[in-house]
Amino acid sequence: MEENIISIRKKDVVRADEAFAFLMRRTERHMNELSLANPEMFRKMSPSLFERESEKSIKEVCAGTPFTEEDIKLVSGHTFPDIIANKYYGVEVKSTEKNHWTSTGSSIMESTRDENVANIYMLFGNLGGNPPEFKCKPYQSVLKEIAVTHSPRYLIDMELEEKDTIFSKIGIPYDVFRKETNKIGLIRDYYRSKAIKEEKSEVPWWLGETTPMTMEVIRDGFPKERKKRLVSEMLILFDDIILRDFASAAVWLCSRRNTINPSFRDMFTAGGKCIEIDGDASLTPYPHIVCTILAHREQIEEILSNPGELYDDIAQIWPDSECGGDLYERWIERTRAAFKKSPVLEEIPIAELLRNRSIVTATTK
């Protein structure tokens, strides 16, 4: 009597995994043979019908393997993956009507994953091919990147090389990553580091599995205190604002605070120059960014004394060496360093003005 997959797995997991891989190769060959014989059978097939056909095909090639037809169960809609092959194996089923091998996959959170399933294959149907074609590969080997629809999801590429998987890029094996409790943080770290390395104004914009459906617009009537808080947070996070580079801050405002400002740069530069500091009107007028920073100093200091959830962004955006100790003092030094990079601002003693808690007055004259 043929030994079943459970008994094999108890003795030798590697051998059991090889048997499942063999079953998937058989399934791929069988479905491609069906398509060659009757290409119209698969063309325009709905996703749900394709899942049922995939289940049927797997059952049809079980003979001569440790799997039985009774082992193969379609559970789509209830759990991940779509098909369970006995207790420890699964098949995620995807298809596209277009002639390509890419698609959006499942959530990275895998919150509905069957806890017993240890090994998953992707069964992918390219229904737009002539004839339609099918490929079966280990699930983790076809996950290229992560994108966001209503939650962070994998992007599938069935022609992907092993070195190009998202797990190769972040340096964490799939079986380790899938068990992590802080998947979002790990992925945000990767994309943020990638943006810095490539000198791109990009900010990973999702925090969790849910994304708000609406955006606020800063216009007349927008709460002044909320606007002030937003400006303070952006001055904390993005020292490139000082150099009139607003790209990263604008992305952050939209993606993390669900707020849009059609006149974004005016939040920092509108209103003319500073003509009085500590009541002294004899000073050379400073650019208005100085007035903006000093006017928000107290709130910035308050926020940095207890940053709460903003610390996650600070840790993502500031260099690691600047994230410890007295955050307000770290911020002052970051601000001073940014001023030194600007020919217009380099002579302004911004650190001294901040530490002395200077009072400023601005004018448009």
C-alpha positions as a Markdown table, in Angstrom:
| # | Residue | x | y | z |
|---|---|---|---|---|
| 1 | Met | 0.0 | 0.0 | 0.0 |
| 2 | Glu | 1.3 | 3.4 | -1.0 |
| 3 | Glu | 2.5 | 5.4 | 2.1 |
| 4 | Asn | 0.4 | 8.5 | 2.7 |
| 5 | Ile | 1.9 | 12.0 | 3.0 |
| 6 | Ile | 1.3 | 12.3 | 6.7 |
| 7 | Ser | 3.3 | 9.2 | 7.6 |
| 8 | Ile | 6.1 | 10.2 | 5.2 |
| 9 | Arg | 6.2 | 13.7 | 6.7 |
| 10 | Lys | 6.6 | 12.2 | 10.3 |
| 11 | Lys | 9.7 | 10.4 | 9.2 |
| 12 | Asp | 11.2 | 12.8 | 6.6 |
| 13 | Val | 9.9 | 16.4 | 6.0 |
| 14 | Val | 12.3 | 16.8 | 3.1 |
| 15 | Arg | 11.0 | 13.8 | 1.3 |
| 16 | Ala | 7.4 | 14.9 | 1.9 |
| 17 | Asp | 8.1 | 18.3 | 0.5 |
| 18 | Glu | 9.6 | 16.7 | -2.6 |
| 19 | Ala | 6.5 | 14.7 | -3.0 |
| 20 | Phe | 4.4 | 17.8 | -2.9 |
| 21 | Ala | 6.7 | 19.5 | -5.4 |
| 22 | Phe | 6.3 | 16.5 | -7.7 |
| 23 | Leu | 2.5 | 16.8 | -7.4 |
| 24 | Met | 2.7 | 20.4 | -8.4 |
| 25 | Arg | 4.8 | 19.7 | -11.5 |
| 26 | Arg | 2.3 | 17.0 | -12.5 |
| 27 | Thr | -0.5 | 19.5 | -12.1 |
| 28 | Glu | 1.3 | 22.1 | -14.2 |
| 29 | Arg | 1.9 | 19.6 | -17.0 |
| 30 | His | -1.6 | 18.2 | -16.8 |
| 31 | Met | -3.3 | 21.7 | -17.1 |
| 32 | Asn | -1.1 | 22.7 | -20.0 |
| 33 | Glu | -1.9 | 19.5 | -21.8 |
| 34 | Leu | -5.6 | 20.2 | -21.3 |
| 35 | Ser | -5.2 | 23.7 | -22.6 |
| 36 | Leu | -3.4 | 22.5 | -25.7 |
| 37 | Ala | -6.2 | 20.1 | -26.4 |
| 38 | Asn | -9.0 | 22.6 | -25.7 |
| 39 | Pro | -7.7 | 26.2 | -25.3 |
| 40 | Glu | -11.2 | 27.6 | -25.2 |
| 41 | Met | -11.9 | 25.6 | -22.0 |
| 42 | Phe | -9.8 | 28.1 | -20.0 |
| 43 | Arg | -10.1 | 31.3 | -21.9 |
| 44 | Lys | -12.3 | 33.9 | -20.0 |
| 45 | Met | -12.7 | 31.5 | -17.1 |
| 46 | Ser | -13.8 | 33.3 | -14.0 |
| 47 | Pro | -11.5 | 33.2 | -10.9 |
| 48 | Ser | -13.9 | 31.1 | -9.0 |
| 49 | Leu | -14.3 | 28.6 | -11.8 |
| 50 | Phe | -10.5 | 28.5 | -12.3 |
| 51 | Glu | -10.1 | 27.6 | -8.6 |
| 52 | Arg | -12.5 | 24.7 | -9.0 |
| 53 | Glu | -10.8 | 23.6 | -12.2 |
| 54 | Ser | -7.4 | 23.8 | -10.4 |
| 55 | Glu | -8.7 | 21.6 | -7.6 |
| 56 | Lys | -10.0 | 19.1 | -10.1 |
| 57 | Ser | -6.7 | 18.9 | -11.9 |
| 58 | Ile | -4.7 | 18.4 | -8.8 |
| 59 | Lys | -7.0 | 15.5 | -7.8 |
| 60 | Glu | -6.7 | 14.0 | -11.3 |
| 61 | Val | -2.9 | 13.7 | -10.9 |
| 62 | Cys | -2.8 | 12.3 | -7.4 |
| 63 | Ala | -2.5 | 8.7 | -8.5 |
| 64 | Gly | 1.0 | 7.4 | -8.0 |
| 65 | Thr | 1.8 | 10.0 | -5.3 |
| 66 | Pro | 1.4 | 9.9 | -1.5 |
| 67 | Phe | -1.6 | 12.3 | -1.9 |
| 68 | Thr | -5.2 | 11.1 | -2.4 |
| 69 | Glu | -8.1 | 12.9 | -4.0 |
| 70 | Glu | -9.7 | 13.2 | -0.5 |
| 71 | Asp | -6.6 | 15.1 | 0.6 |
| 72 | Ile | -7.3 | 18.0 | -1.9 |
| 73 | Lys | -9.9 | 20.5 | -0.6 |
| 74 | Leu | -10.9 | 23.9 | -2.0 |
| 75 | Val | -11.3 | 26.3 | 0.9 |
| 76 | Ser | -11.2 | 29.6 | -1.1 |
| 77 | Gly | -13.0 | 32.4 | 0.6 |
| 78 | His | -12.5 | 31.0 | 4.1 |
| 79 | Thr | -8.7 | 30.8 | 4.6 |
| 80 | Phe | -5.3 | 31.2 | 2.9 |
| 81 | Pro | -4.2 | 29.4 | 0.8 |
| 82 | Asp | -7.1 | 28.5 | -1.6 |
| 83 | Ile | -6.5 | 24.8 | -1.7 |
| 84 | Ile | -5.3 | 22.6 | 1.2 |
| 85 | Ala | -3.5 | 19.4 | 0.2 |
| 86 | Asn | -3.8 | 17.3 | 3.3 |
| 87 | Lys | -2.8 | 19.1 | 6.4 |
| 88 | Tyr | 0.6 | 20.7 | 5.8 |
| 89 | Tyr | 0.5 | 21.7 | 2.1 |
| 90 | Gly | -1.4 | 24.4 | 0.2 |
| 91 | Val | -2.0 | 25.9 | -3.2 |
| 92 | Glu | -2.7 | 29.6 | -3.8 |
| 93 | Val | -4.5 | 30.0 | -7.1 |
| 94 | Lys | -4.3 | 33.1 | -9.3 |
| 95 | Ser | -5.2 | 33.9 | -12.9 |
| 96 | Thr | -5.3 | 36.7 | -15.3 |
| 97 | Glu | -7.2 | 37.2 | -18.5 |
| 98 | Lys | -4.2 | 39.1 | -20.0 |
| 99 | Asn | -1.2 | 37.5 | -21.6 |
| 100 | His | 1.4 | 38.0 | -18.9 |
| 101 | Trp | 2.7 | 36.3 | -15.7 |
| 102 | Thr | 2.1 | 39.1 | -13.1 |
| 103 | Ser | -0.7 | 39.9 | -10.7 |
| 104 | Thr | -1.5 | 41.3 | -7.3 |
| 105 | Gly | -1.4 | 38.7 | -4.7 |
| 106 | Ser | -2.5 | 38.1 | -1.1 |
| 107 | Ser | -2.0 | 40.3 | 2.0 |
| 108 | Ile | 1.4 | 40.2 | 3.5 |
| 109 | Met | -0.3 | 39.8 | 6.9 |
| 110 | Glu | -1.7 | 36.4 | 6.1 |
| 111 | Ser | -4.2 | 36.8 | 8.9 |
| 112 | Thr | -6.4 | 34.0 | 7.5 |
| 113 | Arg | -3.6 | 31.6 | 6.9 |
| 114 | Asp | -4.3 | 28.0 | 8.0 |
| 115 | Glu | -1.9 | 27.6 | 10.9 |
| 116 | Asn | -1.1 | 24.0 | 9.9 |
| 117 | Val | 0.0 | 24.8 | 6.3 |
| 118 | Ala | 3.8 | 24.9 | 6.2 |
| 119 | Asn | 4.5 | 24.7 | 2.4 |
| 120 | Ile | 2.6 | 26.7 | -0.2 |
| 121 | Tyr | 2.8 | 26.6 | -4.0 |
| 122 | Met | 1.4 | 29.3 | -6.4 |
| 123 | Leu | -0.7 | 27.9 | -9.3 |
| 124 | Phe | -1.0 | 30.7 | -11.9 |
| 125 | Gly | -3.1 | 30.7 | -15.0 |
| 126 | Asn | -2.1 | 33.0 | -17.9 |
| 127 | Leu | -5.5 | 32.8 | -19.6 |
| 128 | Gly | -4.6 | 35.4 | -22.2 |
| 129 | Gly | -1.9 | 33.2 | -23.8 |
| 130 | Asn | -2.4 | 31.4 | -27.0 |
| 131 | Pro | -3.1 | 28.8 | -25.8 |
| 132 | Pro | -3.6 | 29.6 | -22.1 |
| 133 | Glu | -0.7 | 28.5 | -20.0 |
| 134 | Phe | -0.1 | 27.5 | -16.4 |
| 135 | Lys | 2.9 | 27.5 | -14.0 |
| 136 | Cys | 3.3 | 26.1 | -10.5 |
| 137 | Lys | 6.1 | 27.4 | -8.3 |
| 138 | Pro | 6.9 | 27.7 | -4.6 |
| 139 | Tyr | 4.9 | 30.6 | -3.2 |
| 140 | Gln | 7.8 | 32.6 | -1.8 |
| 141 | Ser | 9.8 | 32.4 | -5.1 |
| 142 | Val | 7.3 | 34.5 | -7.1 |
| 143 | Leu | 6.7 | 37.4 | -4.7 |
| 144 | Lys | 8.5 | 40.4 | -6.2 |
| 145 | Glu | 7.5 | 43.5 | -4.4 |
| 146 | Ile | 4.8 | 44.9 | -2.1 |
| 147 | Ala | 2.1 | 47.3 | -3.1 |
| 148 | Val | -1.0 | 48.7 | -1.4 |
| 149 | Thr | -4.6 | 48.4 | -2.5 |
| 150 | His | -6.7 | 48.3 | 0.7 |
| 151 | Ser | -3.8 | 46.6 | 2.5 |
| 152 | Pro | -0.1 | 45.8 | 1.8 |
| 153 | Arg | -0.1 | 43.0 | -0.7 |
| 154 | Tyr | 2.5 | 41.0 | -2.6 |
| 155 | Leu | 3.1 | 41.5 | -6.3 |
| 156 | Ile | 3.4 | 38.2 | -8.1 |
| 157 | Asp | 5.8 | 37.5 | -11.0 |
| 158 | Met | 5.9 | 33.9 | -12.1 |
| 159 | Glu | 9.0 | 34.5 | -14.2 |
| 160 | Leu | 11.0 | 36.0 | -11.2 |
| 161 | Glu | 14.5 | 34.9 | -10.5 |
| 162 | Glu | 15.3 | 33.9 | -6.9 |
| 163 | Lys | 17.6 | 36.9 | -6.3 |
| 164 | Asp | 14.8 | 39.3 | -7.2 |
| 165 | Thr | 12.2 | 38.2 | -4.6 |
| 166 | Ile | 11.2 | 40.7 | -2.0 |
| 167 | Phe | 12.7 | 38.4 | 0.6 |
| 168 | Ser | 16.1 | 38.3 | -1.1 |
| 169 | Lys | 16.0 | 42.1 | -1.1 |
| 170 | Ile | 15.1 | 42.6 | 2.5 |
| 171 | Gly | 17.4 | 39.7 | 3.6 |
| 172 | Ile | 14.8 | 37.7 | 5.5 |
| 173 | Pro | 13.6 | 34.3 | 4.4 |
| 174 | Tyr | 9.9 | 34.0 | 3.7 |
| 175 | Asp | 9.3 | 31.4 | 6.5 |
| 176 | Val | 10.9 | 33.8 | 9.0 |
| 177 | Phe | 9.1 | 36.9 | 7.7 |
| 178 | Arg | 5.7 | 35.3 | 7.7 |
| 179 | Lys | 5.9 | 34.6 | 11.4 |
| 180 | Glu | 7.1 | 38.1 | 12.3 |
| 181 | Thr | 4.7 | 40.2 | 14.4 |
| 182 | Asn | 6.1 | 43.5 | 12.9 |
| 183 | Lys | 5.9 | 42.8 | 9.2 |
| 184 | Ile | 4.9 | 46.4 | 8.5 |
| 185 | Gly | 7.9 | 47.8 | 10.3 |
| 186 | Leu | 10.3 | 45.5 | 8.5 |
| 187 | Ile | 8.9 | 46.4 | 5.0 |
| 188 | Arg | 8.8 | 50.1 | 5.8 |
| 189 | Asp | 12.5 | 49.9 | 6.9 |
| 190 | Tyr | 13.4 | 48.3 | 3.6 |
| 191 | Tyr | 11.6 | 50.8 | 1.4 |
| 192 | Arg | 12.7 | 53.8 | 3.4 |
| 193 | Ser | 16.4 | 52.6 | 3.3 |
| 194 | Lys | 16.0 | 52.0 | -0.5 |
| 195 | Ala | 14.7 | 55.5 | -1.0 |
| 196 | Ile | 17.6 | 57.0 | 0.9 |
| 197 | Lys | 20.1 | 55.0 | -1.0 |
| 198 | Glu | 18.6 | 56.0 | -4.3 |
| 199 | Glu | 18.2 | 59.6 | -3.1 |
| 200 | Lys | 14.5 | 59.6 | -3.9 |
| 201 | Ser | 11.9 | 61.6 | -2.1 |
| 202 | Glu | 9.8 | 58.6 | -1.1 |
| 203 | Val | 8.1 | 57.7 | 2.1 |
| 204 | Pro | 6.4 | 54.3 | 2.7 |
| 205 | Trp | 2.9 | 55.4 | 3.2 |
| 206 | Trp | 1.1 | 52.6 | 4.9 |
| 207 | Leu | 1.1 | 51.8 | 8.6 |
| 208 | Gly | -1.2 | 48.9 | 8.9 |
| 209 | Glu | -3.7 | 46.8 | 7.1 |
| 210 | Thr | -6.3 | 49.5 | 6.8 |
| 211 | Thr | -6.1 | 52.7 | 4.8 |
| 212 | Pro | -8.4 | 55.7 | 5.4 |
| 213 | Met | -10.8 | 56.3 | 2.5 |
| 214 | Thr | -10.9 | 60.1 | 2.7 |
| 215 | Met | -8.4 | 63.0 | 2.6 |
| 216 | Glu | -8.6 | 66.4 | 4.3 |
| 217 | Val | -7.7 | 69.6 | 2.4 |
| 218 | Ile | -6.0 | 72.5 | 4.1 |
| 219 | Arg | -8.1 | 75.5 | 3.1 |
| 220 | Asp | -9.9 | 78.4 | 4.8 |
| 221 | Gly | -11.6 | 77.0 | 7.9 |
| 222 | Phe | -9.0 | 74.3 | 8.5 |
| 223 | Pro | -8.4 | 74.1 | 12.3 |
| 224 | Lys | -5.4 | 76.4 | 13.1 |
| 225 | Glu | -4.1 | 74.2 | 15.9 |
| 226 | Arg | -4.2 | 71.1 | 13.8 |
| 227 | Lys | -2.3 | 72.9 | 11.0 |
| 228 | Lys | 0.3 | 74.2 | 13.5 |
| 229 | Arg | 0.7 | 70.6 | 14.8 |
| 230 | Leu | 1.2 | 69.3 | 11.3 |
| 231 | Val | 3.8 | 72.0 | 10.5 |
| 232 | Ser | 5.7 | 71.1 | 13.7 |
| 233 | Glu | 5.7 | 67.4 | 12.9 |
| 234 | Met | 7.1 | 68.1 | 9.4 |
| 235 | Leu | 9.8 | 70.4 | 10.7 |
| 236 | Ile | 10.8 | 67.6 | 13.1 |
| 237 | Leu | 10.9 | 64.9 | 10.4 |
| 238 | Phe | 12.2 | 66.7 | 7.3 |
| 239 | Asp | 15.2 | 69.0 | 7.5 |
| 240 | Asp | 15.2 | 69.2 | 3.7 |
| 241 | Ile | 12.3 | 71.7 | 4.1 |
| 242 | Ile | 14.9 | 74.2 | 5.3 |
| 243 | Leu | 16.6 | 73.8 | 1.8 |
| 244 | Arg | 13.2 | 74.3 | 0.1 |
| 245 | Asp | 12.8 | 70.7 | -0.9 |
| 246 | Phe | 9.3 | 69.9 | 0.1 |
| 247 | Ala | 8.8 | 66.6 | -1.7 |
| 248 | Ser | 9.2 | 64.1 | 1.1 |
| 249 | Ala | 7.2 | 66.3 | 3.5 |
| 250 | Ala | 4.3 | 66.6 | 1.0 |
| 251 | Val | 4.2 | 62.8 | 0.5 |
| 252 | Trp | 4.2 | 62.3 | 4.3 |
| 253 | Leu | 1.4 | 64.8 | 4.9 |
| 254 | Cys | -0.8 | 63.1 | 2.3 |
| 255 | Ser | 0.0 | 59.5 | 3.2 |
| 256 | Arg | 0.4 | 59.6 | 7.0 |
| 257 | Arg | -1.9 | 62.4 | 8.0 |
| 258 | Asn | -4.4 | 62.0 | 5.1 |
| 259 | Thr | -4.2 | 65.7 | 4.4 |
| 260 | Ile | -3.5 | 67.6 | 1.2 |
| 261 | Asn | -2.4 | 71.3 | 0.9 |
| 262 | Pro | -2.6 | 72.7 | -2.6 |
| 263 | Ser | -0.3 | 75.5 | -1.4 |
| 264 | Phe | 2.1 | 73.3 | 0.4 |
| 265 | Arg | 5.2 | 75.5 | 0.5 |
| 266 | Asp | 3.3 | 78.4 | 1.9 |
| 267 | Met | 3.0 | 76.5 | 5.2 |
| 268 | Phe | 6.7 | 77.3 | 5.7 |
| 269 | Thr | 7.7 | 80.2 | 3.5 |
| 270 | Ala | 4.7 | 82.6 | 3.2 |
| 271 | Gly | 4.6 | 85.8 | 5.1 |
| 272 | Gly | 7.7 | 87.7 | 4.2 |
| 273 | Lys | 10.8 | 88.0 | 6.5 |
| 274 | Cys | 11.5 | 88.1 | 10.2 |
| 275 | Ile | 12.1 | 91.8 | 11.2 |
| 276 | Glu | 12.2 | 91.4 | 15.0 |
| 277 | Ile | 13.8 | 88.8 | 17.2 |
| 278 | Asp | 13.4 | 89.3 | 20.9 |
| 279 | Gly | 12.1 | 92.8 | 20.2 |
| 280 | Asp | 15.2 | 93.9 | 18.4 |
| 281 | Ala | 14.3 | 95.4 | 15.0 |
| 282 | Ser | 17.9 | 96.4 | 14.1 |
| 283 | Leu | 18.8 | 92.9 | 12.9 |
| 284 | Thr | 19.1 | 92.1 | 9.2 |
| 285 | Pro | 15.8 | 90.5 | 8.3 |
| 286 | Tyr | 15.9 | 86.7 | 8.2 |
| 287 | Pro | 14.1 | 84.5 | 5.6 |
| 288 | His | 10.6 | 83.5 | 6.8 |
| 289 | Ile | 11.6 | 79.9 | 7.4 |
| 290 | Val | 13.5 | 81.2 | 10.5 |
| 291 | Cys | 10.3 | 82.8 | 11.7 |
| 292 | Thr | 8.4 | 79.5 | 11.1 |
| 293 | Ile | 10.9 | 77.4 | 13.0 |
| 294 | Leu | 11.1 | 79.7 | 16.0 |
| 295 | Ala | 7.3 | 80.1 | 16.1 |
| 296 | His | 6.9 | 76.3 | 16.3 |
| 297 | Arg | 9.8 | 75.8 | 18.7 |
| 298 | Glu | 7.7 | 75.3 | 21.9 |
| 299 | Gln | 5.4 | 72.8 | 20.3 |
| 300 | Ile | 8.3 | 70.9 | 18.7 |
| 301 | Glu | 10.0 | 70.7 | 22.1 |
| 302 | Glu | 6.8 | 69.4 | 23.6 |
| 303 | Ile | 6.3 | 66.8 | 20.9 |
| 304 | Leu | 9.9 | 65.6 | 21.2 |
| 305 | Ser | 9.6 | 65.2 | 25.0 |
| 306 | Asn | 6.8 | 62.6 | 24.3 |
| 307 | Pro | 6.7 | 61.8 | 20.6 |
| 308 | Gly | 4.3 | 58.9 | 20.9 |
| 309 | Glu | 3.5 | 57.4 | 17.5 |
| 310 | Leu | 5.6 | 60.0 | 15.7 |
| 311 | Tyr | 8.7 | 58.2 | 17.0 |
| 312 | Asp | 8.0 | 55.5 | 14.5 |
| 313 | Asp | 8.5 | 58.1 | 11.7 |
| 314 | Ile | 11.5 | 59.6 | 13.4 |
| 315 | Ala | 13.1 | 56.2 | 13.6 |
| 316 | Gln | 12.4 | 55.7 | 9.9 |
| 317 | Ile | 13.6 | 59.1 | 8.7 |
| 318 | Trp | 16.4 | 60.2 | 11.0 |
| 319 | Pro | 19.7 | 58.4 | 10.8 |
| 320 | Asp | 20.0 | 55.8 | 13.6 |
| 321 | Ser | 22.8 | 57.7 | 15.3 |
| 322 | Glu | 20.4 | 60.6 | 15.9 |
| 323 | Cys | 17.4 | 58.8 | 17.3 |
| 324 | Gly | 18.6 | 58.4 | 20.9 |
| 325 | Gly | 19.1 | 60.7 | 23.9 |
| 326 | Asp | 17.6 | 64.1 | 24.0 |
| 327 | Leu | 15.5 | 64.3 | 20.8 |
| 328 | Tyr | 15.0 | 68.0 | 21.0 |
| 329 | Glu | 18.7 | 68.6 | 21.2 |
| 330 | Arg | 19.2 | 66.2 | 18.3 |
| 331 | Trp | 16.6 | 68.1 | 16.3 |
| 332 | Ile | 18.4 | 71.4 | 17.0 |
| 333 | Glu | 21.6 | 69.9 | 15.7 |
| 334 | Arg | 19.9 | 68.5 | 12.6 |
| 335 | Thr | 18.4 | 72.0 | 12.0 |
| 336 | Arg | 21.7 | 73.7 | 12.5 |
| 337 | Ala | 23.4 | 71.3 | 10.0 |
| 338 | Ala | 20.7 | 72.0 | 7.4 |
| 339 | Phe | 21.2 | 75.8 | 7.8 |
| 340 | Lys | 24.9 | 75.3 | 7.2 |
| 341 | Lys | 24.1 | 73.7 | 3.8 |
| 342 | Ser | 22.3 | 76.8 | 2.5 |
| 343 | Pro | 24.3 | 79.9 | 1.3 |
| 344 | Val | 21.3 | 82.0 | 2.4 |
| 345 | Leu | 21.0 | 80.6 | 5.9 |
| 346 | Glu | 24.5 | 79.4 | 6.9 |
| 347 | Glu | 25.4 | 82.5 | 8.9 |
| 348 | Ile | 22.1 | 82.5 | 10.9 |
| 349 | Pro | 22.8 | 81.2 | 14.5 |
| 350 | Ile | 19.6 | 79.1 | 14.5 |
| 351 | Ala | 20.8 | 76.7 | 17.3 |
| 352 | Glu | 21.5 | 79.7 | 19.6 |
| 353 | Leu | 18.1 | 81.3 | 18.7 |
| 354 | Leu | 16.3 | 78.0 | 19.5 |
| 355 | Arg | 18.2 | 77.4 | 22.8 |
| 356 | Asn | 17.6 | 81.0 | 23.9 |
| 357 | Arg | 13.9 | 80.6 | 23.2 |
| 358 | Ser | 13.8 | 83.7 | 21.0 |
| 359 | Ile | 10.6 | 85.5 | 20.2 |
| 360 | Val | 10.1 | 86.5 | 16.6 |
| 361 | Thr | 7.9 | 88.9 | 14.6 |
| 362 | Ala | 7.3 | 88.6 | 10.9 |
| 363 | Thr | 6.2 | 91.0 | 8.2 |
| 364 | Thr | 5.5 | 90.9 | 4.5 |
| 365 | Lys | 7.4 | 94.2 | 3.9 |
